[in-house]
Protein backbone atom coordinates (compact mmCIF):
# COMPACT_ATOMS: atom_id res chain seq x y z
CA UNK A 1 0.00 0.00 0.00
CA UNK A 2 1.06 3.59 -0.58
CA UNK A 3 0.52 6.75 1.43
CA UNK A 4 -0.53 10.18 0.23
CA UNK A 5 1.76 13.13 0.78
CA UNK A 6 1.76 16.72 -0.39
CA UNK A 7 4.48 17.53 -2.84
CA UNK A 8 5.50 20.64 -4.68
CA UNK A 9 3.38 21.09 -7.82
CA UNK A 10 6.25 22.73 -9.61
CA UNK A 11 8.12 19.41 -9.48
CA UNK A 12 5.46 17.99 -11.77
CA UNK A 13 4.27 20.86 -13.96
CA UNK A 14 7.15 23.25 -13.80
CA UNK A 15 7.55 26.38 -11.72
CA UNK A 16 6.11 28.62 -14.43
CA UNK A 17 2.97 26.56 -14.91
CA UNK A 18 -0.27 28.49 -14.20
CA UNK A 19 -2.13 25.25 -13.71
CA UNK A 20 0.26 24.16 -10.99
CA UNK A 21 -0.51 27.33 -9.04
CA UNK A 22 -4.30 27.24 -9.47
CA UNK A 23 -5.11 23.56 -9.13
CA UNK A 24 -5.35 23.68 -5.35
CA UNK A 25 -4.73 27.37 -4.77
CA UNK A 26 -1.00 26.78 -4.13
CA UNK A 27 2.07 25.05 -5.53
CA UNK A 28 1.32 21.90 -3.54
CA UNK A 29 0.07 18.63 -4.99
CA UNK A 30 -0.83 15.18 -3.79
CA UNK A 31 1.88 12.55 -4.25
CA UNK A 32 1.42 8.85 -3.71
CA UNK A 33 4.41 7.51 -1.83
CA UNK A 34 4.75 3.72 -1.97
CA UNK A 35 4.94 1.89 1.31
CA UNK A 36 8.48 0.69 1.87
CA UNK A 37 7.15 -2.29 3.77
CA UNK A 38 5.07 -3.47 0.84
CA UNK A 39 7.18 -3.90 -2.31
CA UNK A 40 5.30 -3.49 -5.56
CA UNK A 41 5.77 -4.80 -9.02
CA UNK A 42 6.94 -2.37 -11.65
CA UNK A 43 5.50 -2.39 -15.15
CA UNK A 44 8.31 -4.69 -16.26
CA UNK A 45 7.58 -7.05 -13.37
CA UNK A 46 10.56 -6.01 -11.19
CA UNK A 47 10.28 -5.11 -7.54
CA UNK A 48 10.61 -1.37 -6.88
CA UNK A 49 11.81 0.42 -3.82
CA UNK A 50 10.80 3.72 -2.34
CA UNK A 51 12.50 5.60 -5.19
CA UNK A 52 11.12 4.83 -8.66
CA UNK A 53 12.93 6.02 -11.74
CA UNK A 54 10.75 8.60 -13.56
CA UNK A 55 10.23 6.83 -16.85
CA UNK A 56 7.28 7.45 -19.21
CA UNK A 57 5.40 4.52 -17.76
CA UNK A 58 5.93 5.46 -14.14
CA UNK A 59 4.68 9.03 -14.68
CA UNK A 60 1.20 7.80 -15.65
CA UNK A 61 0.44 6.58 -12.11
CA UNK A 62 0.74 9.97 -10.33
CA UNK A 63 -1.03 11.73 -13.22
CA UNK A 64 -4.04 9.49 -12.78
CA UNK A 65 -4.10 10.35 -9.07
CA UNK A 66 -3.98 14.09 -9.80
CA UNK A 67 -6.78 13.80 -12.35
CA UNK A 68 -9.03 11.87 -9.95
CA UNK A 69 -8.31 14.37 -7.17
CA UNK A 70 -9.14 17.36 -9.39
CA UNK A 71 -12.40 15.78 -10.56
CA UNK A 72 -13.38 15.00 -6.98
CA UNK A 73 -12.76 18.60 -5.92
CA UNK A 74 -14.82 19.91 -8.86
CA UNK A 75 -17.72 17.63 -7.98
CA UNK A 76 -17.53 18.73 -4.35
CA UNK A 77 -17.65 22.38 -5.42
CA UNK A 78 -20.71 21.73 -7.59
CA UNK A 79 -22.48 20.15 -4.64
CA UNK A 80 -21.51 22.66 -1.94
CA UNK A 81 -21.70 26.02 -3.75
CA UNK A 82 -25.36 25.74 -4.86
CA UNK A 83 -26.18 24.89 -1.27
CA UNK A 84 -24.82 28.23 -0.15
CA UNK A 85 -26.85 30.03 -2.82
CA UNK A 86 -30.09 28.28 -1.79
CA UNK A 87 -29.46 29.13 1.84
CA UNK A 88 -29.05 32.77 0.96
CA UNK A 89 -32.29 32.83 -1.04
CA UNK A 90 -34.17 31.07 1.73
CA UNK A 91 -33.29 33.81 4.18
CA UNK A 92 -34.81 36.41 1.87
CA UNK A 93 -31.71 38.51 1.33
CA UNK A 94 -32.38 38.83 -2.39
CA UNK A 95 -34.07 42.21 -2.91
CA UNK A 96 -37.34 42.11 -4.84
CA UNK A 97 -40.10 44.60 -5.64
CA UNK A 98 -43.54 43.86 -4.14
CA UNK A 99 -46.79 45.64 -5.01
CA UNK A 100 -48.21 47.13 -1.80
CA UNK A 101 -51.88 48.16 -1.63
CA UNK A 102 -52.91 50.98 0.73
CA UNK A 103 -56.29 52.11 2.08
CA UNK A 104 -56.21 55.51 3.74
CA UNK A 105 -57.29 55.14 7.36
CA UNK A 106 -55.51 57.61 9.68
CA UNK A 107 -53.41 57.10 11.71
CA UNK A 108 -52.63 53.66 10.28
CA UNK A 109 -52.33 54.85 6.68
CA UNK A 110 -52.10 58.50 5.67
CA UNK A 111 -51.46 58.16 1.98
CA UNK A 112 -51.35 61.71 0.68
CA UNK A 113 -49.70 60.19 -2.38
CA UNK A 114 -48.50 56.71 -3.23
CA UNK A 115 -44.93 58.03 -3.40
CA UNK A 116 -44.73 59.18 0.21
CA UNK A 117 -47.27 57.43 2.47
CA UNK A 118 -47.09 57.51 6.26
CA UNK A 119 -48.88 56.12 9.30
CA UNK A 120 -48.37 53.39 11.85
CA UNK A 121 -49.14 50.52 9.45
CA UNK A 122 -46.88 52.05 6.80
CA UNK A 123 -44.04 52.58 9.29
CA UNK A 124 -44.39 49.01 10.49
CA UNK A 125 -44.35 47.69 6.93
CA UNK A 126 -41.27 49.76 6.07
CA UNK A 127 -39.41 48.15 8.96
CA UNK A 128 -40.51 44.71 7.78
CA UNK A 129 -39.48 45.47 4.20
CA UNK A 130 -36.10 46.71 5.38
CA UNK A 131 -35.47 43.50 7.26
CA UNK A 132 -36.62 41.35 4.34
CA UNK A 133 -34.73 43.37 1.69
CA UNK A 134 -38.00 44.24 -0.12
CA UNK A 135 -38.66 47.27 -2.33
CA UNK A 136 -42.26 48.53 -2.04
CA UNK A 137 -44.36 49.69 -5.00
CA UNK A 138 -47.34 51.51 -3.41
CA UNK A 139 -50.86 51.86 -4.84
CA UNK A 140 -53.72 53.61 -3.00
CA UNK A 141 -57.23 52.10 -3.20
CA UNK A 142 -60.44 54.11 -2.55
CA UNK A 143 -62.08 51.65 -0.15
CA UNK A 144 -61.32 48.65 2.02
CA UNK A 145 -63.41 46.39 -0.20
CA UNK A 146 -61.49 47.42 -3.34
CA UNK A 147 -58.17 46.76 -1.61
CA UNK A 148 -59.29 43.34 -0.43
CA UNK A 149 -60.55 42.38 -3.90
CA UNK A 150 -57.27 43.49 -5.48
CA UNK A 151 -55.35 41.36 -2.98
CA UNK A 152 -57.56 38.38 -3.68
CA UNK A 153 -56.95 38.73 -7.44
CA UNK A 154 -53.20 38.94 -6.92
CA UNK A 155 -52.95 42.54 -8.15
CA UNK A 156 -51.51 43.37 -4.73
CA UNK A 157 -48.85 41.35 -2.96
CA UNK A 158 -49.46 42.82 0.50
CA UNK A 159 -52.40 44.94 1.74
CA UNK A 160 -51.14 47.47 4.27
CA UNK A 161 -53.86 49.04 6.44
CA UNK A 162 -55.80 48.25 9.60
CA UNK A 163 -57.56 45.24 8.06
CA UNK A 164 -59.53 43.15 10.54
CA UNK A 165 -58.95 39.40 10.49
CA UNK A 166 -62.21 37.47 10.06
CA UNK A 167 -63.17 33.92 9.20
CA UNK A 168 -64.78 34.92 5.90
CA UNK A 169 -61.86 37.06 4.80
CA UNK A 170 -59.39 34.29 5.59
CA UNK A 171 -61.14 32.20 2.93
CA UNK A 172 -60.09 34.60 0.17
CA UNK A 173 -56.77 36.10 1.32
CA UNK A 174 -53.87 35.07 3.55
CA UNK A 175 -53.13 36.95 6.77
CA UNK A 176 -49.93 37.55 8.68
CA UNK A 177 -49.70 37.33 12.44
CA UNK A 178 -51.93 40.07 14.00
CA UNK A 179 -50.07 43.19 15.13
CA UNK A 180 -52.83 45.35 16.71
CA UNK A 181 -55.84 44.71 18.97
CA UNK A 182 -58.80 46.91 18.01
CA UNK A 183 -62.57 47.07 18.19
CA UNK A 184 -65.58 49.25 17.37
CA UNK A 185 -66.83 52.50 18.87
CA UNK A 186 -69.37 55.16 17.94
CA UNK A 187 -68.70 58.71 16.73
CA UNK A 188 -71.35 61.37 17.43
CA UNK A 189 -71.80 65.10 16.95
CA UNK A 190 -71.97 66.73 20.38
CA UNK A 191 -72.65 70.25 19.08
CA UNK A 192 -75.82 69.54 17.17
CA UNK A 193 -77.00 72.54 15.16
CA UNK A 194 -80.79 72.79 14.79
CA UNK A 195 -80.79 76.18 13.07
CA UNK A 196 -82.36 76.93 9.71
CA UNK A 197 -79.17 76.29 7.74
CA UNK A 198 -78.64 72.92 9.43
CA UNK A 199 -82.28 71.95 8.84
CA UNK A 200 -82.01 72.85 5.15
CA UNK A 201 -78.79 70.82 4.85
CA UNK A 202 -80.47 67.91 6.56
CA UNK A 203 -83.51 68.11 4.28
CA UNK A 204 -81.24 68.24 1.26
CA UNK A 205 -79.13 65.28 2.39
CA UNK A 206 -82.26 63.23 3.07
CA UNK A 207 -83.71 64.03 -0.37
CA UNK A 208 -86.70 65.97 0.93
CA UNK A 209 -85.85 69.19 -0.90
CA UNK A 210 -86.44 67.45 -4.21
CA UNK A 211 -89.90 66.44 -3.02
CA UNK A 212 -90.51 70.02 -1.91
CA UNK A 213 -89.63 71.15 -5.42
CA UNK A 214 -92.29 68.90 -6.89
CA UNK A 215 -94.80 70.24 -4.35
CA UNK A 216 -93.94 73.80 -5.36
CA UNK A 217 -94.56 72.91 -9.00
CA UNK A 218 -97.95 71.41 -8.08
CA UNK A 219 -98.85 74.58 -6.15
CA UNK A 220 -97.98 76.78 -9.14
CA UNK A 221 -99.99 74.61 -11.54
CA UNK A 222 -102.90 74.51 -9.08
CA UNK A 223 -102.84 78.29 -8.78
CA UNK A 224 -102.96 78.75 -12.55
CA UNK A 225 -105.63 76.08 -12.95
CA UNK A 226 -107.81 77.64 -10.26
CA UNK A 227 -107.38 81.06 -11.86
CA UNK A 228 -108.55 79.82 -15.26
CA UNK A 229 -111.41 77.93 -13.64
CA UNK A 230 -112.74 80.90 -11.66
CA UNK A 231 -112.36 83.32 -14.57
CA UNK A 232 -114.43 80.92 -16.63
CA UNK A 233 -117.20 80.06 -14.18
CA UNK A 234 -117.26 82.74 -11.42
CA UNK A 235 -118.61 86.06 -12.65
CA UNK A 236 -117.43 87.79 -9.46
CA UNK A 237 -113.81 86.71 -9.90
CA UNK A 238 -111.37 89.62 -10.44
CA UNK A 239 -110.97 90.51 -14.11
CA UNK A 240 -107.34 91.56 -13.88
CA UNK A 241 -104.86 88.68 -14.11
CA UNK A 242 -102.68 90.03 -11.32
CA UNK A 243 -105.58 90.16 -8.88
CA UNK A 244 -106.99 86.84 -10.03
CA UNK A 245 -103.68 84.93 -9.68
CA UNK A 246 -103.09 86.42 -6.22
CA UNK A 247 -106.57 85.37 -5.09
CA UNK A 248 -106.11 81.81 -6.42
CA UNK A 249 -102.63 81.48 -4.87
CA UNK A 250 -104.05 82.55 -1.49
CA UNK A 251 -106.78 79.91 -1.72
CA UNK A 252 -104.30 77.15 -2.67
CA UNK A 253 -101.85 78.01 0.11
CA UNK A 254 -104.67 78.19 2.61
CA UNK A 255 -105.52 74.58 1.84
CA UNK A 256 -101.85 73.49 1.88
CA UNK A 257 -100.86 75.18 5.13
CA UNK A 258 -104.04 74.91 7.19
CA UNK A 259 -105.94 72.08 5.60
CA UNK A 260 -109.03 74.29 5.38
CA UNK A 261 -110.93 75.46 2.33
CA UNK A 262 -111.57 79.22 2.23
CA UNK A 263 -115.12 80.51 1.90
CA UNK A 264 -116.16 80.60 -1.72
CA UNK A 265 -119.19 79.94 -3.88
CA UNK A 266 -120.22 76.40 -4.62
CA UNK A 267 -120.72 76.63 -8.35
CA UNK A 268 -121.50 72.95 -9.02
CA UNK A 269 -123.67 71.75 -6.14
CA UNK A 270 -122.86 68.30 -4.82
CA UNK A 271 -120.09 67.79 -7.38
CA UNK A 272 -118.42 70.94 -6.14
CA UNK A 273 -118.63 69.65 -2.57
CA UNK A 274 -116.86 66.40 -3.53
CA UNK A 275 -114.10 68.29 -5.30
CA UNK A 276 -113.71 70.54 -2.28
CA UNK A 277 -113.34 67.45 -0.04
CA UNK A 278 -110.67 65.95 -2.33
CA UNK A 279 -108.90 69.30 -2.35
CA UNK A 280 -109.00 69.29 1.45
CA UNK A 281 -107.51 65.79 1.73
CA UNK A 282 -104.65 66.71 -0.60
CA UNK A 283 -103.91 69.81 1.45
CA UNK A 284 -103.85 67.84 4.71
CA UNK A 285 -101.48 65.27 3.14
CA UNK A 286 -99.08 67.96 1.98
CA UNK A 287 -99.16 69.64 5.37
CA UNK A 288 -98.49 66.34 7.16
CA UNK A 289 -95.56 65.51 4.88
CA UNK A 290 -93.85 68.87 5.28
CA UNK A 291 -94.34 68.85 9.04
CA UNK A 292 -93.07 65.28 9.51
CA UNK A 293 -89.96 65.72 7.37
CA UNK A 294 -88.88 68.92 9.05
CA UNK A 295 -89.52 67.41 12.48
CA UNK A 296 -87.56 64.24 11.67
CA UNK A 297 -84.55 66.20 10.46
CA UNK A 298 -84.56 68.45 13.53
CA UNK A 299 -84.92 65.40 15.78
CA UNK A 300 -81.96 63.72 14.07
CA UNK A 301 -79.87 66.85 14.58
CA UNK A 302 -80.69 66.98 18.29
CA UNK A 303 -80.78 63.29 19.20
CA UNK A 304 -77.06 62.60 18.95
CA UNK A 305 -76.53 63.45 22.61
CA UNK A 306 -78.66 60.47 23.67
CA UNK A 307 -76.41 57.84 22.03
CA UNK A 308 -74.18 56.03 24.51
CA UNK A 309 -73.65 52.65 22.85
CA UNK A 310 -74.80 50.25 20.13
CA UNK A 311 -78.06 49.62 21.99
CA UNK A 312 -79.18 53.17 21.20
CA UNK A 313 -78.70 52.82 17.44
CA UNK A 314 -81.86 50.90 16.35
CA UNK A 315 -84.27 53.31 14.70
CA UNK A 316 -81.47 55.71 13.70
CA UNK A 317 -79.49 56.10 10.49
CA UNK A 318 -75.82 55.35 11.04
CA UNK A 319 -72.77 55.76 8.84
CA UNK A 320 -70.24 53.00 8.17
CA UNK A 321 -67.21 52.57 5.90
CA UNK A 322 -67.52 50.52 2.72
CA UNK A 323 -66.30 46.95 2.91
CA UNK A 324 -65.51 47.01 6.64
CA UNK A 325 -66.53 44.74 9.49
CA UNK A 326 -68.52 47.69 10.88
CA UNK A 327 -70.70 47.61 7.77
CA UNK A 328 -71.26 43.88 8.24
CA UNK A 329 -72.09 44.43 11.92
CA UNK A 330 -74.65 47.17 11.15
CA UNK A 331 -76.36 45.05 8.50
CA UNK A 332 -76.50 42.09 10.89
CA UNK A 333 -78.16 44.31 13.52
CA UNK A 334 -80.73 45.48 10.97
CA UNK A 335 -79.69 49.13 11.23
CA UNK A 336 -80.48 51.75 8.61
CA UNK A 337 -77.04 52.48 7.20
CA UNK A 338 -75.28 54.78 4.76
CA UNK A 339 -71.89 53.56 3.51
CA UNK A 340 -69.02 55.98 2.90
CA UNK A 341 -65.56 55.45 1.34
CA UNK A 342 -63.73 57.18 4.21
CA UNK A 343 -64.04 59.08 7.45
CA UNK A 344 -64.11 62.56 5.90
CA UNK A 345 -67.29 61.94 3.91
CA UNK A 346 -68.90 60.22 6.90
CA UNK A 347 -68.14 63.17 9.19
CA UNK A 348 -69.58 65.57 6.61
CA UNK A 349 -72.82 63.59 6.58
CA UNK A 350 -72.83 63.51 10.37
CA UNK A 351 -72.52 67.28 10.54
CA UNK A 352 -75.30 67.72 7.98
CA UNK A 353 -77.68 65.55 9.98
CA UNK A 354 -77.97 62.87 7.30
CA UNK A 355 -76.82 60.29 9.83
CA UNK A 356 -77.00 60.22 13.61
CA UNK A 357 -73.72 58.42 14.30
CA UNK A 358 -70.74 56.68 12.71
CA UNK A 359 -69.62 53.16 13.61
CA UNK A 360 -65.91 52.66 13.00
CA UNK A 361 -62.63 51.28 14.28
CA UNK A 362 -62.06 52.73 17.74
CA UNK A 363 -58.44 53.87 17.18
CA UNK A 364 -59.38 55.54 13.89
CA UNK A 365 -62.30 57.47 15.42
CA UNK A 366 -60.34 58.45 18.52
CA UNK A 367 -57.42 59.72 16.44
CA UNK A 368 -59.75 61.78 14.22
CA UNK A 369 -61.38 63.46 17.22
CA UNK A 370 -57.97 64.16 18.72
CA UNK A 371 -56.65 65.98 15.65
CA UNK A 372 -59.96 67.82 15.01
CA UNK A 373 -60.91 69.26 18.42
CA UNK A 374 -62.95 72.12 16.96
CA UNK A 375 -65.54 69.97 15.19
CA UNK A 376 -67.49 69.14 18.34
CA UNK A 377 -67.20 65.40 17.79
CA UNK A 378 -66.95 62.75 20.47
CA UNK A 379 -66.41 59.00 20.61
CA UNK A 380 -68.97 57.53 23.00
CA UNK A 381 -69.51 54.22 24.74
CA UNK A 382 -67.10 51.37 25.41
CA UNK A 383 -65.33 49.26 22.80
CA UNK A 384 -67.54 46.50 21.41
CA UNK A 385 -66.90 43.68 18.94
CA UNK A 386 -63.12 43.47 19.67
CA UNK A 387 -60.97 42.37 16.75
CA UNK A 388 -57.37 42.15 15.50
CA UNK A 389 -55.55 43.83 12.62
CA UNK A 390 -53.09 42.10 10.29
CA UNK A 391 -51.56 42.51 6.85
CA UNK A 392 -53.36 40.63 4.07
CA UNK A 393 -51.48 38.82 1.30
CA UNK A 394 -52.48 37.26 -1.98
CA UNK A 395 -53.54 33.61 -1.57
CA UNK A 396 -50.57 31.25 -1.31
CA UNK A 397 -48.03 34.05 -0.95
CA UNK A 398 -44.49 32.85 -0.13
CA UNK A 399 -44.02 36.05 1.90
CA UNK A 400 -46.46 35.01 4.59
CA UNK A 401 -44.00 33.14 6.80
CA UNK A 402 -41.03 35.54 6.44
CA UNK A 403 -43.27 38.53 7.25
CA UNK A 404 -44.82 36.77 10.24
CA UNK A 405 -41.40 35.79 11.59
CA UNK A 406 -40.19 39.36 11.20
CA UNK A 407 -43.38 40.69 12.86
CA UNK A 408 -42.81 38.49 15.87
CA UNK A 409 -39.25 39.76 16.12
CA UNK A 410 -40.46 43.39 16.07
CA UNK A 411 -43.06 42.55 18.70
CA UNK A 412 -40.50 40.95 20.97
CA UNK A 413 -37.97 43.77 20.70
CA UNK A 414 -40.60 46.44 21.50
CA UNK A 415 -40.70 48.10 18.07
CA UNK A 416 -44.47 47.68 17.63
CA UNK A 417 -45.20 48.99 21.13
CA UNK A 418 -43.08 52.04 20.41
CA UNK A 419 -45.01 52.71 17.19
CA UNK A 420 -48.26 52.55 19.17
CA UNK A 421 -46.96 55.13 21.64
CA UNK A 422 -45.81 57.36 18.79
CA UNK A 423 -49.29 57.52 17.26
CA UNK A 424 -51.67 56.93 20.19
CA UNK A 425 -49.73 57.80 23.31
CA UNK A 426 -50.72 55.49 26.13
CA UNK A 427 -54.32 55.04 24.88
CA UNK A 428 -53.48 51.75 23.17
Steps between C-alpha positions, in 0.01 A plus 500: 500500500606859442446816701395843380729795555500859383772581255602811316288545186787664321687168513234358271381787281788739516540813708356724229186294452176693571314176549739391772423817695121491457419132534476512878562869558873441564807327360425185699375173355410155620771237454454130554799366688534121486519317828854380556367202690292382207711457185312541175547369154617743237356498150781270389427264789798604718472590865533874566620679806399830648670688215362423153681619192282758318448323171205562264312207645553594862375857446152377403424378854530839678323676211199276544494586871512874427220471245275307740572750778417799278174342383402422858562860606294631206210272588519610863488865393194435283323342795597751770481836319134472389418415859636834612297680233176325603563585863541864412176506300312324777588774745348760269810710446433532128331838448173490307224749420156426650175678413358649821133603517397782736162613635508840666392463862678747732710449703578156357530619140523865399564466131511855370665348194620152415857632483520615861246325726518508879321361804551227755423213260726653235784553749465143620504368144808707414686339789390156382603576142838624618563179688385285208689702235173587319434803279140626529290616204202682659148535357214675684149349480179701565336254740576200717291274278692603186832434673388158618374404153828611342692287750279202430561535124875521552525860377644583842766298677439647846206712624626753753228657717306421816324199346303291748558125495174307457404145414339600170792714390747223579325291234605740224832650615790397723574688822820560691523478876277774656686812613224716658199436726204720404123516518199718418375825650246766407567855379235766570455873452483663843432852370183429309382800299121525463500839328343575164819436303553163669136403441527590131822297470332209671196520272727513198711204613187295568355580156201694630585822317441326169154399619439858611588613149234275353249634754586856399438411136161350592410817693587720201299283260209490746506878530488546123233233460282656769543842340383376160214311662367797698538742209293260294223414745494768776365832377618673819862392456744791446540589133863605523748212477718635779210513744359168385831309535559649846152395613546144367848467655358607838227236477748224405745586778218518750415139423867391504599669825182473706310217341191721478310617195436876490145629467396509138197434284397146426450523127422132433283380788581155632777449244667815624479371857677175404776689323539725802537191724767350271677835498490499880649150528786592267574810705506303826737243343740769384492668839567170679793417272671836540451498876627143547811544286608820668436349843696183419801696379499725807464195725796332329709813551418513871491131591872431475553585866287202606725237336723319748553162334385260228174437686388855421548465124184308391259741335780740400698539179867425555805541280753224433803457273469295182622143519579506873398273785301795639282492189444127547417555868244774423329288235486204739334722763243617245604865526421762238844573359676730256839378375787742439846447344683673787469690824493848345182438301339328799576795729356740242176302497499492879531877517222544244262283700471232232615242753482493878828320569798326341612148590871450439828362628557645846862614444406667171208693653696598810792627292267706278337668800841570650632682193169684436405644841296786354241285323305417815529126445525235768554125514244353739446169674741215567677289239279224361564218253878479573715390208860478375682668212746327267653541156320312222688319223400344172394135541797264526754780536854380582547820703256396769746313721797740464276799581345324799842402635621857461181633666557280801856627525379863495240416763756340727753782473237767580490666157123458456427631850712805428307567178175484698630758747615723215152516347262441793694587812401269782140455375584171329 
